Amino acid sequence: MDNLEGMITFTYYDDLEKAAEFFGEVMGFELVIDLDFAKVY
């Protein structure tokens, strides 16, 4: 796995906005793509 540059993990949340707040504000992840039904950090 020497060529690994990144990865995407999908998780399900009942409250996407609350999860987005956690990843964005608490964890400090940068939002890259917002598709309404899915967010990529």
Protein Blocks (a to p, Z undefined) as FASTA:
>chain_A
ZZpgbdcdddddfblmlmmmmmmmmnopacfbdghjaccZZ
